[in-house]
Amino acid sequence: ELSATIAYEVIDGPGASAEFSNRNVQGNATWMTLGGGVSYRRRDAGVTIGDDWFIGLPVTGEATFEYDHSDEDAYTAESERGVFSLKKELTRALTVEGGYGFERNVILEASDDVEGVGTNYTTDVMVAATHDTRDDVLDATRGTLSRAEFRVASSLLGGTNDFTRAEFMWRGFKEVRDSRVLALSARAGWIHPQDDGSDVPVNERFFAGGEGSVRGFDWNSLGPVGEDGGAKGGRGLVELRAELRVPAPG
């Protein structure tokens, strides 16, 4: 399966992306996805290889390798990340997963109020749970989607960053009348550096504002800013949003 997209987005401007997937590599039910894209703010590429019966067990194993170059308002960075994870579908709605990741981050440049220009390494372990009862993944009219994720990054695992990070997301959908859908969402996050005084690198901090976050505000404009007015990210985040979605005539 091959797909390609050319689009214009409010934040990223013109962009293009492509993805190729094969659900039965060499006839052994192993699946693979290759993809990448380019836009005003971001250039990325990645490959994921998975098996829904990892070493003969009813558990999905995934290995992902990604490259990303991003131009944010506060910093410009590139990263390479490799992740191995195991996922288990406990019910049709509930999935749990755990994984190990290694990431090399290069902060190429940053505003005067952002520290940490240079290279840092994040090696972490992750556990997460996802619950999804939506009636449609792309255009839900009822149901909920929630996800809780907890990560621990430590120099004991081979990286240079030491912190814990927790994030929770919830979305709810309800059709109120004549195809009008009430969409509610909440997102909360928290990062805590370890006691050795290590700081949280800017690429791991929380940013808010803009499409997909809080509409009506400039990209990453909500949160701590420096003396030059540029966003520098925060260690905590709370977002609440309510929308009434009305179908266009015809």
Backbone bond lengths (Angstrom), bond angles and torsions (degrees), N, CA, C in turn:
res aa  C-N    CA-C-N  psi(-1)  N-CA   C-N-CA  omega(-1)  CA-C   N-CA-C  phi
1 E - - - 1.452 - - 1.521 108.76 -
2 L 1.329 116.84 130.18 1.451 122.40 -177.73 1.524 108.63 -128.63
3 S 1.326 116.24 131.24 1.455 119.99 178.01 1.517 109.15 -135.33
4 A 1.334 115.82 150.62 1.460 121.95 178.80 1.519 108.45 -142.70
5 T 1.319 116.27 145.14 1.458 121.61 -177.16 1.523 110.11 -136.36
6 I 1.308 115.24 134.92 1.462 122.13 170.20 1.527 106.51 -122.31
7 A 1.324 117.22 125.56 1.454 119.57 -173.20 1.520 110.68 -147.71
8 Y 1.327 114.53 162.87 1.466 121.26 172.04 1.516 107.22 -120.68
9 E 1.345 116.56 121.61 1.458 121.33 -179.87 1.522 109.56 -113.55
10 V 1.341 115.28 151.37 1.462 120.91 -176.46 1.527 110.62 -58.94
11 I 1.338 117.06 -40.36 1.461 121.02 -176.23 1.517 111.55 -85.77
12 D 1.306 116.93 -51.42 1.453 121.27 -171.35 1.518 114.05 -88.33
13 G 1.334 118.32 -10.18 1.445 119.53 -177.10 1.519 111.11 71.52
14 P 1.336 118.20 -152.43 1.469 120.39 -179.59 1.529 110.77 -69.35
15 G 1.316 115.27 144.46 1.462 119.50 179.68 1.516 110.69 -158.72
16 A 1.316 115.25 164.45 1.458 121.75 179.35 1.522 108.97 -143.09
17 S 1.319 116.24 145.54 1.460 121.12 177.93 1.521 109.33 -146.79
18 A 1.318 115.26 158.48 1.458 121.01 179.14 1.521 109.12 -147.11
19 E 1.336 115.73 151.16 1.468 120.74 -179.91 1.520 109.96 -146.87
20 F 1.313 115.04 137.58 1.469 121.90 175.75 1.520 107.85 -123.82
21 S 1.326 117.21 132.35 1.459 120.74 179.33 1.518 110.63 -134.65
22 N 1.308 114.50 145.80 1.461 122.61 178.13 1.522 107.14 -134.22
23 R 1.328 117.46 117.87 1.465 121.32 -176.22 1.519 113.43 -87.66
24 N 1.321 118.16 -1.65 1.466 119.40 -176.07 1.523 108.76 -148.45
25 V 1.332 116.99 66.64 1.457 121.74 -177.20 1.526 109.80 -65.41
26 Q 1.332 116.01 125.41 1.464 123.46 178.83 1.525 112.38 54.16
27 G 1.339 117.10 26.12 1.453 121.46 174.41 1.518 115.62 70.98
28 N 1.333 118.26 17.26 1.471 119.20 -177.43 1.525 112.83 -114.87
29 A 1.354 118.00 19.79 1.462 124.11 175.49 1.519 113.37 67.44
30 T 1.327 118.20 9.82 1.469 120.82 170.21 1.519 108.37 -79.63
31 W 1.317 117.60 138.45 1.453 120.38 -178.22 1.523 111.09 -115.34
32 M 1.324 114.87 153.02 1.452 121.28 -176.36 1.517 109.46 -143.74
33 T 1.328 115.44 141.28 1.463 121.80 177.09 1.525 108.88 -131.35
34 L 1.331 116.24 129.34 1.456 123.27 174.77 1.518 107.96 -116.93
35 G 1.315 117.65 136.75 1.447 118.66 -179.35 1.508 112.51 -159.68
36 G 1.310 115.38 166.99 1.459 120.75 177.69 1.509 110.34 -175.20
37 G 1.332 115.09 166.69 1.451 119.27 -179.98 1.511 111.38 -161.83
38 V 1.311 114.70 165.95 1.454 121.11 178.49 1.528 108.18 -144.12
39 S 1.339 116.07 136.71 1.457 121.64 177.22 1.518 108.02 -150.05
40 Y 1.323 115.44 -173.16 1.462 120.41 -177.91 1.518 111.37 -61.30
41 R 1.328 118.02 -40.21 1.456 121.89 -175.31 1.527 114.07 -99.40
42 R 1.313 118.43 -19.72 1.455 118.20 -167.15 1.525 112.16 -143.75
43 R 1.328 114.67 143.74 1.460 122.34 169.25 1.519 106.96 -131.81
44 D 1.323 117.18 126.70 1.461 119.12 -175.76 1.514 111.00 -146.82
45 A 1.325 114.45 156.66 1.463 122.09 176.82 1.519 107.46 -152.97
46 G 1.327 116.21 150.29 1.458 118.51 -178.70 1.507 112.55 -165.21
47 V 1.326 114.97 163.27 1.455 122.41 176.05 1.522 108.14 -139.33
48 T 1.336 116.17 137.84 1.464 122.55 176.76 1.512 108.76 -127.84
49 I 1.320 116.24 131.26 1.462 123.04 177.12 1.521 107.61 -121.12
50 G 1.321 116.86 131.78 1.454 119.39 -176.49 1.509 113.38 -143.50
51 D 1.313 114.53 162.38 1.461 122.44 178.22 1.524 107.49 -141.87
52 D 1.341 117.09 122.25 1.457 120.88 -177.62 1.526 112.61 -74.38
53 W 1.341 117.38 -10.45 1.472 121.83 174.35 1.522 107.57 -128.87
54 F 1.320 116.19 74.92 1.451 122.04 -175.44 1.529 110.20 -66.12
55 I 1.348 116.72 122.74 1.472 125.97 -176.15 1.526 111.78 44.08
56 G 1.337 115.32 39.35 1.448 121.06 175.45 1.511 115.63 82.05
57 L 1.331 118.02 4.68 1.466 121.89 179.71 1.524 110.35 -101.82
58 P 1.349 118.22 151.51 1.475 120.53 179.58 1.522 112.16 -76.12
59 V 1.321 115.61 55.60 1.455 123.34 -179.40 1.524 107.64 -134.16
60 T 1.327 117.12 137.39 1.455 121.34 178.84 1.525 110.10 -85.73
61 G 1.317 116.48 124.07 1.453 121.80 175.15 1.520 109.98 -106.25
62 E 1.345 116.95 135.05 1.460 121.75 -178.51 1.518 110.24 -132.35
63 A 1.319 116.51 138.94 1.463 122.66 170.79 1.524 107.39 -123.61
64 T 1.333 116.40 124.91 1.456 122.11 -176.21 1.515 110.31 -125.09
65 F 1.329 115.75 137.06 1.460 122.03 176.43 1.527 107.11 -129.37
66 E 1.341 116.15 127.23 1.455 120.47 -173.56 1.528 111.40 -134.87
67 Y 1.328 115.02 149.34 1.463 122.60 169.79 1.514 107.51 -125.79
68 D 1.339 116.63 137.60 1.454 120.46 -177.38 1.525 109.80 -143.96
69 H 1.316 116.25 132.98 1.464 122.89 173.02 1.512 106.85 -123.51
70 S 1.337 117.49 119.43 1.455 120.99 -175.59 1.518 110.67 -126.84
71 D 1.322 115.53 141.52 1.470 123.62 176.08 1.521 107.52 -113.63
72 E 1.322 116.02 91.20 1.452 121.07 177.37 1.529 109.26 -90.30
73 D 1.338 115.85 168.41 1.460 119.38 178.54 1.526 111.54 -65.17
74 A 1.342 116.82 -34.12 1.462 120.41 -175.54 1.523 112.92 -89.89
75 Y 1.326 117.56 -24.19 1.452 119.49 -175.29 1.521 110.50 -161.97
76 T 1.333 114.87 162.57 1.461 122.78 171.57 1.516 107.36 -120.68
77 A 1.332 116.24 130.56 1.462 119.24 -174.40 1.513 110.61 -147.02
78 E 1.322 114.85 158.29 1.448 121.14 169.70 1.520 108.28 -132.01
79 S 1.312 116.01 149.91 1.460 119.53 -177.04 1.519 110.34 -146.55
80 E 1.322 114.53 150.60 1.459 122.40 170.13 1.526 106.74 -124.11
81 R 1.314 116.92 131.39 1.462 121.05 -175.02 1.516 110.79 -136.64
82 G 1.315 115.56 138.04 1.452 122.57 172.74 1.515 109.50 -123.28
83 V 1.322 117.14 134.02 1.464 122.27 -176.74 1.521 109.11 -135.45
84 F 1.327 115.88 135.82 1.460 120.95 169.39 1.521 107.87 -119.66
85 S 1.334 116.79 128.83 1.458 120.38 -176.72 1.522 110.79 -138.43
86 L 1.328 114.31 156.07 1.458 123.26 174.78 1.514 108.33 -120.87
87 K 1.329 117.21 132.94 1.459 122.15 -179.04 1.528 109.91 -125.62
88 K 1.331 114.41 142.50 1.463 120.05 178.78 1.521 108.78 -134.10
89 E 1.318 116.20 124.82 1.458 121.85 177.33 1.523 108.37 -87.78
90 L 1.337 116.19 105.52 1.459 120.75 -177.94 1.524 111.82 -76.67
91 T 1.336 116.19 -40.55 1.460 122.91 173.12 1.525 107.36 -137.08
92 R 1.323 117.04 179.28 1.467 119.65 178.97 1.524 111.43 -63.85
93 A 1.335 117.38 -21.82 1.456 120.40 -177.56 1.523 113.54 -105.97
94 L 1.335 118.44 -22.91 1.462 121.54 -171.02 1.526 111.33 -112.70
95 T 1.344 115.71 126.74 1.455 123.01 177.24 1.525 109.09 -128.07
96 V 1.324 116.20 135.29 1.466 120.96 175.24 1.527 107.92 -116.57
97 E 1.334 116.13 153.38 1.456 119.83 -178.49 1.520 111.03 -153.48
98 G 1.303 114.74 159.09 1.449 122.16 175.15 1.510 108.71 -146.33
99 G 1.340 116.88 152.96 1.450 118.08 -176.95 1.507 113.28 -162.29
100 Y 1.319 113.59 171.99 1.462 123.02 177.86 1.521 107.14 -130.72
101 G 1.342 116.06 134.48 1.454 119.50 -178.11 1.515 112.47 -136.42
102 F 1.317 115.30 151.77 1.460 122.28 175.47 1.515 107.63 -132.76
103 E 1.342 116.69 128.78 1.465 120.95 -175.24 1.521 110.45 -135.79
104 R 1.325 115.35 133.50 1.458 122.67 173.94 1.514 108.14 -106.01
105 N 1.326 116.51 119.26 1.449 122.09 -178.09 1.521 109.90 -114.48
106 V 1.313 117.10 131.15 1.455 122.58 176.84 1.523 107.60 -119.61
107 I 1.339 116.71 109.43 1.456 121.53 175.79 1.521 106.87 -83.72
108 L 1.319 117.23 103.66 1.455 121.94 -173.08 1.521 111.72 -74.25
109 E 1.316 116.51 -41.06 1.451 120.56 176.73 1.522 107.92 -159.06
110 A 1.355 116.10 157.39 1.457 120.82 -177.49 1.513 109.31 -153.26
111 S 1.332 115.92 163.63 1.457 120.20 177.03 1.522 109.70 -67.50
112 D 1.316 116.51 166.68 1.458 121.35 -175.27 1.518 112.79 -61.43
113 D 1.333 117.50 -22.76 1.461 120.81 -175.58 1.528 112.79 -96.66
114 V 1.307 117.96 5.00 1.465 121.81 179.12 1.512 109.19 -109.63
115 E 1.334 115.99 122.14 1.455 120.71 178.21 1.522 110.08 -90.63
116 G 1.312 114.76 165.57 1.455 119.39 171.42 1.508 115.82 99.21
117 V 1.343 118.19 19.45 1.460 119.56 176.30 1.523 108.67 -63.03
118 G 1.304 116.54 131.92 1.462 122.03 -176.12 1.514 109.87 132.31
119 T 1.315 116.79 -158.42 1.461 122.68 -175.09 1.518 110.61 -107.91
120 N 1.329 116.44 134.52 1.460 121.71 172.54 1.518 109.16 -136.52
121 Y 1.318 116.24 158.45 1.464 122.57 -176.27 1.525 108.99 -125.22
122 T 1.325 115.44 130.45 1.459 121.12 176.97 1.523 109.08 -114.11
123 T 1.321 116.46 115.72 1.457 122.49 174.48 1.515 107.19 -115.41
124 D 1.329 117.80 120.44 1.463 119.44 -171.99 1.520 112.46 -141.80
125 V 1.326 113.83 162.60 1.459 122.73 169.29 1.526 107.29 -116.03
126 M 1.322 115.81 148.54 1.454 120.90 -172.70 1.515 110.49 -137.99
127 V 1.339 116.49 141.25 1.461 122.83 168.43 1.528 106.98 -129.24
128 A 1.330 116.78 144.68 1.460 120.48 -176.54 1.513 109.75 -154.90
129 A 1.328 114.64 159.53 1.464 121.97 175.22 1.520 108.24 -139.91
130 T 1.340 116.71 137.60 1.463 122.59 -179.81 1.521 109.21 -126.84
131 H 1.335 116.49 132.23 1.469 121.98 177.98 1.518 108.10 -124.04
132 D 1.324 117.47 122.88 1.461 122.25 -171.71 1.523 110.42 -135.78
133 T 1.343 117.01 113.44 1.466 121.85 177.11 1.526 111.18 -119.70
134 R 1.338 118.90 18.39 1.456 121.65 -179.46 1.527 111.34 -64.30
135 D 1.328 116.82 147.09 1.455 120.52 177.48 1.517 112.43 -80.65
136 D 1.341 117.54 -17.66 1.458 121.40 179.12 1.525 107.94 -152.02
137 V 1.321 116.13 129.89 1.464 119.71 -176.45 1.524 111.38 -68.06
138 L 1.337 118.04 -37.96 1.457 121.41 -174.82 1.520 113.18 -91.52
139 D 1.322 118.51 -30.52 1.466 121.24 -175.20 1.522 109.08 -143.12
140 A 1.320 116.00 70.47 1.463 120.92 -175.33 1.520 111.26 -71.04
141 T 1.351 116.02 141.86 1.460 122.26 173.38 1.525 111.69 -118.03
142 R 1.332 117.78 -10.81 1.459 121.48 175.85 1.529 108.46 -158.84
143 G 1.315 114.87 160.99 1.462 120.20 179.28 1.521 111.80 102.69
144 T 1.317 115.32 -178.75 1.464 121.37 -178.41 1.526 110.04 -137.38
145 L 1.330 114.90 158.20 1.456 123.00 172.69 1.526 107.13 -133.50
146 S 1.305 117.48 125.54 1.464 120.73 177.45 1.518 109.62 -138.16
147 R 1.343 114.97 150.39 1.458 120.86 179.84 1.524 109.11 -150.31
148 A 1.309 115.41 134.09 1.460 122.69 175.21 1.525 107.65 -121.69
149 E 1.343 116.50 133.27 1.465 121.19 -176.95 1.521 109.58 -137.58
150 F 1.312 116.18 137.86 1.460 122.25 179.96 1.524 108.14 -132.86
151 R 1.354 116.34 127.19 1.462 122.07 -178.51 1.517 110.35 -126.08
152 V 1.316 115.79 143.75 1.462 122.37 174.56 1.521 107.62 -125.37
153 A 1.340 116.54 117.47 1.462 122.03 175.55 1.525 108.01 -106.03
154 S 1.323 115.64 133.70 1.463 118.92 -175.34 1.515 110.71 -146.19
155 S 1.335 115.12 143.95 1.458 120.22 173.68 1.519 111.21 -67.80
156 L 1.329 117.77 -19.51 1.459 121.19 176.60 1.528 111.67 -66.48
157 L 1.346 116.00 -19.90 1.464 120.97 178.56 1.522 112.29 -93.58
158 G 1.336 116.26 -0.36 1.458 119.63 176.16 1.507 115.56 111.64
159 G 1.330 118.83 2.32 1.455 120.80 -179.94 1.516 112.12 -100.49
160 T 1.329 115.84 -171.91 1.461 121.26 177.41 1.526 111.77 -111.49
161 N 1.315 118.01 -9.40 1.466 121.80 -177.70 1.522 110.44 -103.57
162 D 1.344 115.89 139.47 1.462 122.37 178.43 1.520 108.79 -126.95
163 F 1.331 117.08 106.38 1.460 120.11 177.64 1.527 109.26 -162.03
164 T 1.318 114.74 162.51 1.461 121.69 170.36 1.519 107.66 -114.89
165 R 1.318 116.69 144.72 1.469 121.51 -176.34 1.525 108.52 -139.07
166 A 1.328 116.18 128.14 1.464 121.94 177.39 1.520 108.48 -124.65
167 E 1.315 116.51 139.58 1.462 120.76 -179.84 1.523 109.41 -144.74
168 F 1.343 115.16 138.21 1.465 121.58 179.19 1.513 108.81 -131.01
169 M 1.347 115.83 138.54 1.455 121.97 179.71 1.522 108.88 -135.49
170 W 1.346 115.94 138.23 1.470 120.94 176.91 1.530 109.42 -140.56
171 R 1.329 116.47 137.14 1.462 122.28 175.57 1.523 108.87 -135.07
172 G 1.325 116.15 137.00 1.455 120.92 178.58 1.514 111.21 -130.25
173 F 1.331 116.17 145.49 1.464 121.81 -176.24 1.528 109.54 -133.75
174 K 1.325 115.76 138.00 1.466 120.80 178.30 1.515 109.27 -149.89
175 E 1.348 116.29 126.46 1.459 120.84 176.52 1.523 108.27 -78.55
176 V 1.323 116.38 120.55 1.462 119.57 -174.83 1.526 112.39 -94.98
177 R 1.336 118.32 -39.43 1.459 120.68 178.16 1.516 109.99 -174.84
178 D 1.320 116.74 137.44 1.463 123.09 173.26 1.522 112.36 49.60
179 S 1.308 116.84 51.15 1.466 123.80 177.24 1.517 113.17 67.15
180 R 1.311 118.14 10.51 1.461 120.96 173.34 1.528 108.20 -83.19
181 V 1.326 115.60 130.54 1.458 120.49 -173.24 1.524 109.44 -119.22
182 L 1.323 115.59 127.27 1.455 121.55 172.81 1.523 108.05 -87.70
183 A 1.336 116.56 120.17 1.468 121.88 -178.05 1.527 108.50 -117.38
184 L 1.319 116.05 118.95 1.461 122.39 179.04 1.524 109.01 -114.58
185 S 1.320 116.71 147.94 1.460 119.50 177.56 1.518 110.01 -149.62
186 A 1.311 114.74 152.10 1.465 122.54 177.16 1.518 108.15 -143.35
187 R 1.329 115.23 143.18 1.460 120.93 178.88 1.524 108.27 -144.26
188 A 1.310 116.21 134.30 1.460 121.05 178.82 1.518 108.66 -139.31
189 G 1.320 116.33 144.10 1.463 120.70 179.99 1.516 110.90 -147.91
190 W 1.312 115.03 157.67 1.462 121.11 -178.52 1.527 108.97 -153.68
191 I 1.321 116.65 134.48 1.461 122.87 177.50 1.526 108.23 -126.09
192 H 1.321 115.83 135.19 1.462 120.10 179.90 1.525 109.57 -130.60
193 P 1.340 117.90 115.42 1.466 119.10 175.66 1.519 110.59 -70.81
194 Q 1.328 116.56 154.40 1.456 120.42 -178.10 1.527 110.89 -73.30
195 D 1.340 115.81 170.66 1.463 121.59 -171.26 1.521 113.99 -69.82
196 D 1.331 118.23 -7.72 1.457 118.75 -177.89 1.530 112.44 -79.05
197 G 1.341 116.14 4.31 1.457 120.21 177.26 1.513 114.15 87.03
198 S 1.313 118.31 5.67 1.457 120.74 -179.30 1.525 110.08 -65.09
199 D 1.318 116.18 144.75 1.445 121.65 179.38 1.527 109.12 -92.19
200 V 1.329 115.36 163.66 1.462 120.69 176.59 1.522 107.70 -92.72
201 P 1.319 119.67 121.17 1.471 120.90 -178.68 1.518 111.09 -61.42
202 V 1.329 116.31 150.80 1.454 121.15 -172.87 1.522 111.73 -61.12
203 N 1.312 117.97 -30.97 1.464 120.14 -178.91 1.523 112.82 -71.33
204 E 1.343 118.30 -11.88 1.459 121.77 178.13 1.527 112.31 -101.76
205 R 1.325 119.01 -6.51 1.456 121.47 -176.20 1.524 111.12 -79.17
206 F 1.329 114.85 167.96 1.459 121.21 179.44 1.524 110.57 -91.57
207 F 1.340 115.66 139.01 1.455 123.03 174.54 1.529 107.90 -129.58
208 A 1.320 116.70 148.52 1.463 120.66 -178.90 1.517 109.92 -139.93
209 G 1.329 114.30 155.70 1.454 121.09 178.77 1.516 111.52 112.69
210 G 1.330 116.10 135.25 1.450 120.41 178.26 1.510 112.62 107.31
211 E 1.306 115.32 176.79 1.463 122.73 179.86 1.518 110.39 -55.36
212 G 1.335 116.23 133.50 1.454 120.91 -178.88 1.511 113.25 84.97
213 S 1.328 117.53 -7.22 1.460 121.55 178.87 1.528 108.59 -123.45
214 V 1.328 117.40 -91.02 1.458 121.77 174.17 1.520 106.95 -123.56
215 R 1.306 117.07 105.09 1.460 121.58 -175.59 1.528 110.26 -65.17
216 G 1.329 114.79 152.76 1.454 120.01 177.36 1.515 114.04 90.56
217 F 1.331 117.06 -3.57 1.462 121.55 176.94 1.524 108.76 -119.58
218 D 1.321 116.26 153.01 1.458 120.37 178.33 1.525 110.51 -62.92
219 W 1.317 114.96 157.13 1.456 122.64 -178.29 1.533 110.85 -56.55
220 N 1.343 115.81 122.90 1.473 123.12 176.76 1.532 113.45 58.85
221 S 1.330 118.32 25.15 1.458 120.41 -176.49 1.524 113.18 -85.57
222 L 1.330 118.52 -13.50 1.460 122.03 -179.34 1.527 109.69 -93.93
223 G 1.323 116.40 122.29 1.463 119.60 179.44 1.514 111.13 131.37
224 P 1.328 116.86 -172.26 1.470 121.17 -177.35 1.524 111.77 -61.42
225 V 1.320 115.90 137.54 1.463 121.90 175.49 1.523 108.65 -128.74
226 G 1.324 115.57 156.63 1.451 120.71 179.82 1.509 111.93 -91.89
227 E 1.312 116.13 -172.18 1.459 121.76 -178.26 1.523 111.92 -65.03
228 D 1.322 116.32 -27.44 1.459 119.31 178.60 1.528 112.58 -85.73
229 G 1.331 117.05 2.81 1.455 121.52 178.16 1.506 114.75 85.23
230 G 1.321 118.72 -0.50 1.451 121.91 -179.01 1.525 112.13 -84.80
231 A 1.333 115.72 145.98 1.460 120.63 178.48 1.528 110.10 -67.77
232 K 1.325 116.40 139.94 1.455 119.85 177.66 1.523 112.91 -126.25
233 G 1.331 116.72 7.33 1.453 120.20 175.00 1.510 113.02 78.44
234 G 1.333 115.53 161.18 1.453 121.22 -178.79 1.512 112.13 -134.28
235 R 1.315 115.62 169.20 1.462 122.26 179.07 1.524 112.64 -94.10
236 G 1.325 116.80 -7.67 1.456 120.44 178.01 1.513 110.24 -136.76
237 L 1.334 116.31 155.15 1.463 120.46 -176.70 1.524 109.95 -152.96
238 V 1.331 116.02 136.15 1.464 122.33 169.12 1.521 107.39 -137.34
239 E 1.311 117.22 124.78 1.463 122.96 177.33 1.526 108.74 -127.78
240 L 1.325 116.56 134.80 1.463 122.82 174.32 1.520 108.04 -130.51
241 R 1.319 117.48 137.76 1.460 119.62 -176.69 1.533 109.63 -147.55
242 A 1.326 115.38 142.50 1.462 121.42 174.89 1.517 108.83 -133.63
243 E 1.325 116.32 134.30 1.468 121.75 -179.70 1.525 109.76 -134.27
244 L 1.310 115.74 145.85 1.458 122.09 168.14 1.520 106.89 -112.13
245 R 1.307 116.60 113.12 1.462 122.13 -176.57 1.520 110.04 -96.65
246 V 1.327 115.17 121.41 1.457 122.19 -176.46 1.511 109.07 -117.35
247 P 1.333 119.22 127.11 1.466 120.18 -179.08 1.521 111.66 -65.82
248 A 1.308 116.54 143.66 1.461 121.77 176.77 1.528 109.75 -69.49
249 P 1.313 117.53 148.27 1.483 119.47 179.05 1.522 111.76 -55.89
250 G 1.321 115.90 132.26 1.457 120.33 177.47 1.509 113.02 83.37
